[in-house]
Amino acid sequence: MIPIARPTMGEPEAAAARRAILSGWTTQGPEVAAFEREFAHFVGAPHACAVSSCTAALHLALLVAGVRPGDEVITVSHSFIATANAVRYCVATPVFVDIDPHSYNIDPSLVAAAITPRTRAIVCVHQMGLPCDLTPLVELARQRGIPLIEDAACAIGSEIQWLGRWDKIGQPHADIACFSFHPRKLVSTGDGGMLTTRHADWDHELRLLRQHAMDVPDTQRHGSDRVIFERYPKLGFNYRMTDIQAAVGRVQLERLPELVVRRRLLAACYAELLGGMPGLVLPTEPRWAHTNWQSYCVRLPTHADQLAVMQAMLDQGVATRRGVMCCHREPAYRHLAQRHTLTHSEQAQDRCILLPLFAQMTAAEQQHVASALARACDRPASRWGESIGAAVLAGTYVGAPVGGHV
Ligand SMILES: *Cc1c(COP(=O)(O)O)cnc(C)c1O
């Protein structure tokens, strides 16, 4: 059975968890602080604040951006449900706009028309690791004075061309970015999240809110030779990351550059293998973006039935997932009237499937996925480029251009 994903974790992570456990400090402490410093350095952010999940990160990002009950937040329906749920935790209303059918990311040209006097924030998503078109979004947000939040749950290690150089996602290019360390993402701590922001006052507020809004953190009280009483100036949350998680995250972060290189190679192999399949639409990168290939999403030929293809592949030992969900179609969102058409979002959910992609994947496994997909779509399998297959197995494959250009 070829799974959809498989985390890359082993003895170094286990040793790091052990170190944290035996240190006597297990919740948010020195390992979290070190992970934050290393993460900020990796993405090039002035501030990084660790939390318990990306969902928690999104909730806090919206709060520090000033989202209050009754406000509206413009975002996409075509995302994991946590994006929209976080808006509702603030008792605000998600206003969904459609995606671009090629990138599966928010269509920036639709955002201006969705702004109302109640719009308090915009949440864009770097879906499946591919950076969304930030330039027009950042410009619009600045012009209108609306905070822009990046849901970068999937995009650790992804890059965007910005003012002539390649930047990591999460600098952040807008106001604040949220990352996930769920096992489906490239860096995992079991569960966990990180916020990066360019605003020092927002970072300060995040640190308060994640720890019950306690004004003197426990780390400070433990280190003091004077008795200190803490105060709770506002309503906070327990959104802490543990030191056990952070210790694991630090090892994972060290592995990341190598993992991204590996995934780019695997994506290039898929492009070679699947390039000839009639009607199949492969994922592409625009000139100005490098995805980390968190997911490999293909649009099925129009004649193919999504469920039948997925079942036929499962029968051949290949796990797949359907295209990214649309929140507005879920029972939890049915009460919400849609103001804007979401045709491309719905089609992406219904016509796409995600193929297995994980670092340990072998050339033979990729070949099997490709032939299973071809068979499931009732078309002859495209030929596996023998030289590429051999080069991948030998570890000497230098990589073909990945996808095309949008
Ligand atoms: C995974 C994911 C989340 C949620 O992350 P958690 O860490 O599991 O809370 C949010 N948004 C997107 C786009 C995701 O893919």
The ligand as an SDF file (V2000), in Angstrom:
LIG
                    3D

 15 15  0  0  0  0  0  0  0  0999 V2000
   -3.3900   22.0010    7.9890 C   0  0  0  0  0  0  0  0  0  0  0  0
   -4.0150   23.3010    7.7230 C   0  0  0  0  0  0  0  0  0  0  0  0
   -4.5170   24.1120    8.7490 C   0  0  0  0  0  0  0  0  0  0  0  0
   -4.6420   23.6430   10.1800 C   0  0  0  0  0  0  0  0  0  0  0  0
   -3.4320   23.3500   10.7760 O   0  0  0  0  0  0  0  0  0  0  0  0
   -3.4260   22.6280   12.2340 P   0  0  0  0  0  0  0  0  0  0  0  0
   -1.9830   22.7980   12.6610 O   0  0  0  0  0  0  0  0  0  0  0  0
   -3.8030   21.2200   12.0220 O   0  0  0  0  0  0  0  0  0  0  0  0
   -4.3560   23.3710   13.1130 O   0  0  0  0  0  0  0  0  0  0  0  0
   -4.9880   25.3680    8.4230 C   0  0  0  0  0  0  0  0  0  0  0  0
   -4.9900   25.8110    7.1430 N   0  0  0  0  0  0  0  0  0  0  0  0
   -4.5330   25.0530    6.1320 C   0  0  0  0  0  0  0  0  0  0  0  0
   -4.5360   25.6160    4.7420 C   0  0  0  0  0  0  0  0  0  0  0  0
   -4.0510   23.7710    6.3790 C   0  0  0  0  0  0  0  0  0  0  0  0
   -3.6290   23.0160    5.3630 O   0  0  0  0  0  0  0  0  0  0  0  0
  1  2  1  0
  2  3  1  0
  2 14  2  0
  3  4  1  0
  3 10  2  0
  4  5  1  0
  5  6  1  0
  6  7  2  0
  6  8  1  0
  6  9  1  0
 10 11  1  0
 11 12  2  0
 12 13  1  0
 12 14  1  0
 14 15  1  0
M  END
$$$$
